[in-house]
Amino acid sequence: MKKTILGELEELVLLVVAASTDDVYGVPVMEQLQLQTGRSFTISAVHTTLYRLEEKGFLSSSVGGATAERGGRSKRLFVLTAEGGRVLVDIQQMRTRLWQSIPQSKLQLLGL
């Protein structure tokens, strides 16, 4: 399997897209990122990340219909690909292994 390293924002965006049950485009992704992390993200950073994830094959996109509320402009809608799902599972398993390798005594010393 191809190994791919994702940056933190890429991983977070991929998780937001995977968790969404609605149409996914830039603004809702940015809003969910801010809600879930308590951090601010610019819409341009989110768009750049969505397109980068599409180039890597972890997302695919299509152009949705134009709406009056957007002045007749259409939205680019993103969906998770099977490869994107696999990379998320790989990341989750790697993080779980790392957490499980921390000695319990060390966590207790740290008050965790």
Phi and psi in radians as a Rosetta constraint file:
Dihedral C 1 N 2 CA 2 C 2 CIRCULARHARMONIC -1.210 0.35
Dihedral N 2 CA 2 C 2 N 3 CIRCULARHARMONIC 2.236 0.35
Dihedral C 2 N 3 CA 3 C 3 CIRCULARHARMONIC -1.582 0.35
Dihedral N 3 CA 3 C 3 N 4 CIRCULARHARMONIC 2.302 0.35
Dihedral C 3 N 4 CA 4 C 4 CIRCULARHARMONIC -2.330 0.35
Dihedral N 4 CA 4 C 4 N 5 CIRCULARHARMONIC 2.309 0.35
Dihedral C 4 N 5 CA 5 C 5 CIRCULARHARMONIC -1.662 0.35
Dihedral N 5 CA 5 C 5 N 6 CIRCULARHARMONIC 2.264 0.35
Dihedral C 5 N 6 CA 6 C 6 CIRCULARHARMONIC -1.871 0.35
Dihedral N 6 CA 6 C 6 N 7 CIRCULARHARMONIC 2.513 0.35
Dihedral C 6 N 7 CA 7 C 7 CIRCULARHARMONIC -1.303 0.35
Dihedral N 7 CA 7 C 7 N 8 CIRCULARHARMONIC 2.914 0.35
Dihedral C 7 N 8 CA 8 C 8 CIRCULARHARMONIC -1.029 0.35
Dihedral N 8 CA 8 C 8 N 9 CIRCULARHARMONIC -0.817 0.35
Dihedral C 8 N 9 CA 9 C 9 CIRCULARHARMONIC -1.129 0.35
Dihedral N 9 CA 9 C 9 N 10 CIRCULARHARMONIC -0.658 0.35
Dihedral C 9 N 10 CA 10 C 10 CIRCULARHARMONIC -1.072 0.35
Dihedral N 10 CA 10 C 10 N 11 CIRCULARHARMONIC -0.780 0.35
Dihedral C 10 N 11 CA 11 C 11 CIRCULARHARMONIC -1.106 0.35
Dihedral N 11 CA 11 C 11 N 12 CIRCULARHARMONIC -0.767 0.35
Dihedral C 11 N 12 CA 12 C 12 CIRCULARHARMONIC -1.105 0.35
Dihedral N 12 CA 12 C 12 N 13 CIRCULARHARMONIC -0.771 0.35
Dihedral C 12 N 13 CA 13 C 13 CIRCULARHARMONIC -1.103 0.35
Dihedral N 13 CA 13 C 13 N 14 CIRCULARHARMONIC -0.741 0.35
Dihedral C 13 N 14 CA 14 C 14 CIRCULARHARMONIC -1.083 0.35
Dihedral N 14 CA 14 C 14 N 15 CIRCULARHARMONIC -0.698 0.35
Dihedral C 14 N 15 CA 15 C 15 CIRCULARHARMONIC -1.142 0.35
Dihedral N 15 CA 15 C 15 N 16 CIRCULARHARMONIC -0.717 0.35
Dihedral C 15 N 16 CA 16 C 16 CIRCULARHARMONIC -1.094 0.35
Dihedral N 16 CA 16 C 16 N 17 CIRCULARHARMONIC -0.778 0.35
Dihedral C 16 N 17 CA 17 C 17 CIRCULARHARMONIC -1.107 0.35
Dihedral N 17 CA 17 C 17 N 18 CIRCULARHARMONIC -0.743 0.35
Dihedral C 17 N 18 CA 18 C 18 CIRCULARHARMONIC -1.110 0.35
Dihedral N 18 CA 18 C 18 N 19 CIRCULARHARMONIC -0.635 0.35
Dihedral C 18 N 19 CA 19 C 19 CIRCULARHARMONIC -1.408 0.35
Dihedral N 19 CA 19 C 19 N 20 CIRCULARHARMONIC -0.304 0.35
Dihedral C 19 N 20 CA 20 C 20 CIRCULARHARMONIC -1.293 0.35
Dihedral N 20 CA 20 C 20 N 21 CIRCULARHARMONIC 2.427 0.35
Dihedral C 20 N 21 CA 21 C 21 CIRCULARHARMONIC -1.848 0.35
Dihedral N 21 CA 21 C 21 N 22 CIRCULARHARMONIC -0.074 0.35
Dihedral C 21 N 22 CA 22 C 22 CIRCULARHARMONIC -1.836 0.35
Dihedral N 22 CA 22 C 22 N 23 CIRCULARHARMONIC 3.093 0.35
Dihedral C 22 N 23 CA 23 C 23 CIRCULARHARMONIC -1.022 0.35
Dihedral N 23 CA 23 C 23 N 24 CIRCULARHARMONIC 2.405 0.35
Dihedral C 23 N 24 CA 24 C 24 CIRCULARHARMONIC -1.939 0.35
Dihedral N 24 CA 24 C 24 N 25 CIRCULARHARMONIC 2.118 0.35
Dihedral C 24 N 25 CA 25 C 25 CIRCULARHARMONIC -2.526 0.35
Dihedral N 25 CA 25 C 25 N 26 CIRCULARHARMONIC -3.138 0.35
Dihedral C 25 N 26 CA 26 C 26 CIRCULARHARMONIC -0.929 0.35
Dihedral N 26 CA 26 C 26 N 27 CIRCULARHARMONIC -0.896 0.35
Dihedral C 26 N 27 CA 27 C 27 CIRCULARHARMONIC -1.087 0.35
Dihedral N 27 CA 27 C 27 N 28 CIRCULARHARMONIC -0.867 0.35
Dihedral C 27 N 28 CA 28 C 28 CIRCULARHARMONIC -1.084 0.35
Dihedral N 28 CA 28 C 28 N 29 CIRCULARHARMONIC -0.583 0.35
Dihedral C 28 N 29 CA 29 C 29 CIRCULARHARMONIC -1.118 0.35
Dihedral N 29 CA 29 C 29 N 30 CIRCULARHARMONIC -0.799 0.35
Dihedral C 29 N 30 CA 30 C 30 CIRCULARHARMONIC -1.065 0.35
Dihedral N 30 CA 30 C 30 N 31 CIRCULARHARMONIC -0.760 0.35
Dihedral C 30 N 31 CA 31 C 31 CIRCULARHARMONIC -1.114 0.35
Dihedral N 31 CA 31 C 31 N 32 CIRCULARHARMONIC -0.729 0.35
Dihedral C 31 N 32 CA 32 C 32 CIRCULARHARMONIC -1.164 0.35
Dihedral N 32 CA 32 C 32 N 33 CIRCULARHARMONIC -0.683 0.35
Dihedral C 32 N 33 CA 33 C 33 CIRCULARHARMONIC -1.040 0.35
Dihedral N 33 CA 33 C 33 N 34 CIRCULARHARMONIC -0.790 0.35
Dihedral C 33 N 34 CA 34 C 34 CIRCULARHARMONIC -1.160 0.35
Dihedral N 34 CA 34 C 34 N 35 CIRCULARHARMONIC -0.713 0.35
Dihedral C 34 N 35 CA 35 C 35 CIRCULARHARMONIC -1.137 0.35
Dihedral N 35 CA 35 C 35 N 36 CIRCULARHARMONIC -0.786 0.35
Dihedral C 35 N 36 CA 36 C 36 CIRCULARHARMONIC -1.372 0.35
Dihedral N 36 CA 36 C 36 N 37 CIRCULARHARMONIC -0.505 0.35
Dihedral C 36 N 37 CA 37 C 37 CIRCULARHARMONIC -1.884 0.35
Dihedral N 37 CA 37 C 37 N 38 CIRCULARHARMONIC -0.339 0.35
Dihedral C 37 N 38 CA 38 C 38 CIRCULARHARMONIC 1.288 0.35
Dihedral N 38 CA 38 C 38 N 39 CIRCULARHARMONIC 0.245 0.35
Dihedral C 38 N 39 CA 39 C 39 CIRCULARHARMONIC -1.990 0.35
Dihedral N 39 CA 39 C 39 N 40 CIRCULARHARMONIC 2.746 0.35
Dihedral C 39 N 40 CA 40 C 40 CIRCULARHARMONIC -1.634 0.35
Dihedral N 40 CA 40 C 40 N 41 CIRCULARHARMONIC 2.426 0.35
Dihedral C 40 N 41 CA 41 C 41 CIRCULARHARMONIC -2.290 0.35
Dihedral N 41 CA 41 C 41 N 42 CIRCULARHARMONIC 2.455 0.35
Dihedral C 41 N 42 CA 42 C 42 CIRCULARHARMONIC -1.426 0.35
Dihedral N 42 CA 42 C 42 N 43 CIRCULARHARMONIC 2.686 0.35
Dihedral C 42 N 43 CA 43 C 43 CIRCULARHARMONIC -1.141 0.35
Dihedral N 43 CA 43 C 43 N 44 CIRCULARHARMONIC -0.568 0.35
Dihedral C 43 N 44 CA 44 C 44 CIRCULARHARMONIC -1.188 0.35
Dihedral N 44 CA 44 C 44 N 45 CIRCULARHARMONIC -0.627 0.35
Dihedral C 44 N 45 CA 45 C 45 CIRCULARHARMONIC -1.138 0.35
Dihedral N 45 CA 45 C 45 N 46 CIRCULARHARMONIC -0.687 0.35
Dihedral C 45 N 46 CA 46 C 46 CIRCULARHARMONIC -1.177 0.35
Dihedral N 46 CA 46 C 46 N 47 CIRCULARHARMONIC -0.796 0.35
Dihedral C 46 N 47 CA 47 C 47 CIRCULARHARMONIC -1.076 0.35
Dihedral N 47 CA 47 C 47 N 48 CIRCULARHARMONIC -0.770 0.35
Dihedral C 47 N 48 CA 48 C 48 CIRCULARHARMONIC -1.029 0.35
Dihedral N 48 CA 48 C 48 N 49 CIRCULARHARMONIC -0.724 0.35
Dihedral C 48 N 49 CA 49 C 49 CIRCULARHARMONIC -1.194 0.35
Dihedral N 49 CA 49 C 49 N 50 CIRCULARHARMONIC -0.737 0.35
Dihedral C 49 N 50 CA 50 C 50 CIRCULARHARMONIC -1.029 0.35
Dihedral N 50 CA 50 C 50 N 51 CIRCULARHARMONIC -0.797 0.35
Dihedral C 50 N 51 CA 51 C 51 CIRCULARHARMONIC -1.183 0.35
Dihedral N 51 CA 51 C 51 N 52 CIRCULARHARMONIC -0.651 0.35
Dihedral C 51 N 52 CA 52 C 52 CIRCULARHARMONIC -1.126 0.35
Dihedral N 52 CA 52 C 52 N 53 CIRCULARHARMONIC -0.707 0.35
Dihedral C 52 N 53 CA 53 C 53 CIRCULARHARMONIC -1.163 0.35
Dihedral N 53 CA 53 C 53 N 54 CIRCULARHARMONIC -0.582 0.35
Dihedral C 53 N 54 CA 54 C 54 CIRCULARHARMONIC -1.174 0.35
Dihedral N 54 CA 54 C 54 N 55 CIRCULARHARMONIC -0.733 0.35
Dihedral C 54 N 55 CA 55 C 55 CIRCULARHARMONIC -1.067 0.35
Dihedral N 55 CA 55 C 55 N 56 CIRCULARHARMONIC -0.587 0.35
Dihedral C 55 N 56 CA 56 C 56 CIRCULARHARMONIC -1.370 0.35
Dihedral N 56 CA 56 C 56 N 57 CIRCULARHARMONIC -0.154 0.35
Dihedral C 56 N 57 CA 57 C 57 CIRCULARHARMONIC 1.540 0.35
Dihedral N 57 CA 57 C 57 N 58 CIRCULARHARMONIC 0.196 0.35
Dihedral C 57 N 58 CA 58 C 58 CIRCULARHARMONIC -1.592 0.35
Dihedral N 58 CA 58 C 58 N 59 CIRCULARHARMONIC -0.285 0.35
Dihedral C 58 N 59 CA 59 C 59 CIRCULARHARMONIC -2.332 0.35
Dihedral N 59 CA 59 C 59 N 60 CIRCULARHARMONIC 2.705 0.35
Dihedral C 59 N 60 CA 60 C 60 CIRCULARHARMONIC -2.220 0.35
Dihedral N 60 CA 60 C 60 N 61 CIRCULARHARMONIC 2.808 0.35
Dihedral C 60 N 61 CA 61 C 61 CIRCULARHARMONIC -2.444 0.35
Dihedral N 61 CA 61 C 61 N 62 CIRCULARHARMONIC 2.806 0.35
Dihedral C 61 N 62 CA 62 C 62 CIRCULARHARMONIC -2.572 0.35
Dihedral N 62 CA 62 C 62 N 63 CIRCULARHARMONIC 2.827 0.35
Dihedral C 62 N 63 CA 63 C 63 CIRCULARHARMONIC -1.632 0.35
Dihedral N 63 CA 63 C 63 N 64 CIRCULARHARMONIC 2.168 0.35
Dihedral C 63 N 64 CA 64 C 64 CIRCULARHARMONIC -1.413 0.35
Dihedral N 64 CA 64 C 64 N 65 CIRCULARHARMONIC 3.079 0.35
Dihedral C 64 N 65 CA 65 C 65 CIRCULARHARMONIC -1.238 0.35
Dihedral N 65 CA 65 C 65 N 66 CIRCULARHARMONIC 2.646 0.35
Dihedral C 65 N 66 CA 66 C 66 CIRCULARHARMONIC -1.261 0.35
Dihedral N 66 CA 66 C 66 N 67 CIRCULARHARMONIC 2.497 0.35
Dihedral C 66 N 67 CA 67 C 67 CIRCULARHARMONIC -2.155 0.35
Dihedral N 67 CA 67 C 67 N 68 CIRCULARHARMONIC 2.633 0.35
Dihedral C 67 N 68 CA 68 C 68 CIRCULARHARMONIC -1.148 0.35
Dihedral N 68 CA 68 C 68 N 69 CIRCULARHARMONIC -0.612 0.35
Dihedral C 68 N 69 CA 69 C 69 CIRCULARHARMONIC -1.131 0.35
Dihedral N 69 CA 69 C 69 N 70 CIRCULARHARMONIC -0.351 0.35
Dihedral C 69 N 70 CA 70 C 70 CIRCULARHARMONIC -1.841 0.35
Dihedral N 70 CA 70 C 70 N 71 CIRCULARHARMONIC 0.376 0.35
Dihedral C 70 N 71 CA 71 C 71 CIRCULARHARMONIC 1.155 0.35
Dihedral N 71 CA 71 C 71 N 72 CIRCULARHARMONIC 0.532 0.35
Dihedral C 71 N 72 CA 72 C 72 CIRCULARHARMONIC 1.481 0.35
Dihedral N 72 CA 72 C 72 N 73 CIRCULARHARMONIC 0.015 0.35
Dihedral C 72 N 73 CA 73 C 73 CIRCULARHARMONIC -1.474 0.35
Dihedral N 73 CA 73 C 73 N 74 CIRCULARHARMONIC 2.604 0.35
Dihedral C 73 N 74 CA 74 C 74 CIRCULARHARMONIC -1.712 0.35
Dihedral N 74 CA 74 C 74 N 75 CIRCULARHARMONIC 2.886 0.35
Dihedral C 74 N 75 CA 75 C 75 CIRCULARHARMONIC -1.891 0.35
Dihedral N 75 CA 75 C 75 N 76 CIRCULARHARMONIC 2.598 0.35
Dihedral C 75 N 76 CA 76 C 76 CIRCULARHARMONIC -1.625 0.35
Dihedral N 76 CA 76 C 76 N 77 CIRCULARHARMONIC 2.066 0.35
Dihedral C 76 N 77 CA 77 C 77 CIRCULARHARMONIC -1.753 0.35
Dihedral N 77 CA 77 C 77 N 78 CIRCULARHARMONIC 2.390 0.35
Dihedral C 77 N 78 CA 78 C 78 CIRCULARHARMONIC -1.997 0.35
Dihedral N 78 CA 78 C 78 N 79 CIRCULARHARMONIC 2.507 0.35
Dihedral C 78 N 79 CA 79 C 79 CIRCULARHARMONIC -2.327 0.35
Dihedral N 79 CA 79 C 79 N 80 CIRCULARHARMONIC 2.648 0.35
Dihedral C 79 N 80 CA 80 C 80 CIRCULARHARMONIC -1.283 0.35
Dihedral N 80 CA 80 C 80 N 81 CIRCULARHARMONIC 2.374 0.35
Dihedral C 80 N 81 CA 81 C 81 CIRCULARHARMONIC -1.599 0.35
Dihedral N 81 CA 81 C 81 N 82 CIRCULARHARMONIC 2.951 0.35
Dihedral C 81 N 82 CA 82 C 82 CIRCULARHARMONIC -1.048 0.35
Dihedral N 82 CA 82 C 82 N 83 CIRCULARHARMONIC -0.697 0.35
Dihedral C 82 N 83 CA 83 C 83 CIRCULARHARMONIC -1.114 0.35
Dihedral N 83 CA 83 C 83 N 84 CIRCULARHARMONIC -0.671 0.35
Dihedral C 83 N 84 CA 84 C 84 CIRCULARHARMONIC -1.098 0.35
Dihedral N 84 CA 84 C 84 N 85 CIRCULARHARMONIC -0.712 0.35
Dihedral C 84 N 85 CA 85 C 85 CIRCULARHARMONIC -1.111 0.35
Dihedral N 85 CA 85 C 85 N 86 CIRCULARHARMONIC -0.724 0.35
Dihedral C 85 N 86 CA 86 C 86 CIRCULARHARMONIC -1.128 0.35
Dihedral N 86 CA 86 C 86 N 87 CIRCULARHARMONIC -0.710 0.35
Dihedral C 86 N 87 CA 87 C 87 CIRCULARHARMONIC -1.165 0.35
Dihedral N 87 CA 87 C 87 N 88 CIRCULARHARMONIC -0.606 0.35
Dihedral C 87 N 88 CA 88 C 88 CIRCULARHARMONIC -1.142 0.35
Dihedral N 88 CA 88 C 88 N 89 CIRCULARHARMONIC -0.726 0.35
Dihedral C 88 N 89 CA 89 C 89 CIRCULARHARMONIC -1.124 0.35
Dihedral N 89 CA 89 C 89 N 90 CIRCULARHARMONIC -0.732 0.35
Dihedral C 89 N 90 CA 90 C 90 CIRCULARHARMONIC -1.028 0.35
Dihedral N 90 CA 90 C 90 N 91 CIRCULARHARMONIC -0.788 0.35
Dihedral C 90 N 91 CA 91 C 91 CIRCULARHARMONIC -1.110 0.35
Dihedral N 91 CA 91 C 91 N 92 CIRCULARHARMONIC -0.767 0.35
Dihedral C 91 N 92 CA 92 C 92 CIRCULARHARMONIC -1.065 0.35
Dihedral N 92 CA 92 C 92 N 93 CIRCULARHARMONIC -0.774 0.35
Dihedral C 92 N 93 CA 93 C 93 CIRCULARHARMONIC -1.144 0.35
Dihedral N 93 CA 93 C 93 N 94 CIRCULARHARMONIC -0.697 0.35
Dihedral C 93 N 94 CA 94 C 94 CIRCULARHARMONIC -1.117 0.35
Dihedral N 94 CA 94 C 94 N 95 CIRCULARHARMONIC -0.776 0.35
Dihedral C 94 N 95 CA 95 C 95 CIRCULARHARMONIC -1.118 0.35
Dihedral N 95 CA 95 C 95 N 96 CIRCULARHARMONIC -0.709 0.35
Dihedral C 95 N 96 CA 96 C 96 CIRCULARHARMONIC -1.080 0.35
Dihedral N 96 CA 96 C 96 N 97 CIRCULARHARMONIC -0.783 0.35
Dihedral C 96 N 97 CA 97 C 97 CIRCULARHARMONIC -1.049 0.35
Dihedral N 97 CA 97 C 97 N 98 CIRCULARHARMONIC -0.745 0.35
Dihedral C 97 N 98 CA 98 C 98 CIRCULARHARMONIC -1.118 0.35
Dihedral N 98 CA 98 C 98 N 99 CIRCULARHARMONIC -0.775 0.35
Dihedral C 98 N 99 CA 99 C 99 CIRCULARHARMONIC -1.092 0.35
Dihedral N 99 CA 99 C 99 N 100 CIRCULARHARMONIC -0.699 0.35
Dihedral C 99 N 100 CA 100 C 100 CIRCULARHARMONIC -1.232 0.35
Dihedral N 100 CA 100 C 100 N 101 CIRCULARHARMONIC -0.336 0.35
Dihedral C 100 N 101 CA 101 C 101 CIRCULARHARMONIC -1.441 0.35
Dihedral N 101 CA 101 C 101 N 102 CIRCULARHARMONIC -0.185 0.35
Dihedral C 101 N 102 CA 102 C 102 CIRCULARHARMONIC -1.331 0.35
Dihedral N 102 CA 102 C 102 N 103 CIRCULARHARMONIC 2.136 0.35
Dihedral C 102 N 103 CA 103 C 103 CIRCULARHARMONIC -1.049 0.35
Dihedral N 103 CA 103 C 103 N 104 CIRCULARHARMONIC 2.382 0.35
Dihedral C 103 N 104 CA 104 C 104 CIRCULARHARMONIC -0.999 0.35
Dihedral N 104 CA 104 C 104 N 105 CIRCULARHARMONIC -0.648 0.35
Dihedral C 104 N 105 CA 105 C 105 CIRCULARHARMONIC -1.079 0.35
Dihedral N 105 CA 105 C 105 N 106 CIRCULARHARMONIC -0.623 0.35
Dihedral C 105 N 106 CA 106 C 106 CIRCULARHARMONIC -1.186 0.35
Dihedral N 106 CA 106 C 106 N 107 CIRCULARHARMONIC -0.708 0.35
Dihedral C 106 N 107 CA 107 C 107 CIRCULARHARMONIC -1.110 0.35
Dihedral N 107 CA 107 C 107 N 108 CIRCULARHARMONIC -0.702 0.35
Dihedral C 107 N 108 CA 108 C 108 CIRCULARHARMONIC -1.148 0.35
Dihedral N 108 CA 108 C 108 N 109 CIRCULARHARMONIC -0.678 0.35
Dihedral C 108 N 109 CA 109 C 109 CIRCULARHARMONIC -1.057 0.35
Dihedral N 109 CA 109 C 109 N 110 CIRCULARHARMONIC -0.578 0.35
Dihedral C 109 N 110 CA 110 C 110 CIRCULARHARMONIC -1.494 0.35
Dihedral N 110 CA 110 C 110 N 111 CIRCULARHARMONIC -0.037 0.35
Dihedral C 110 N 111 CA 111 C 111 CIRCULARHARMONIC 1.309 0.35
Dihedral N 111 CA 111 C 111 N 112 CIRCULARHARMONIC 0.447 0.35
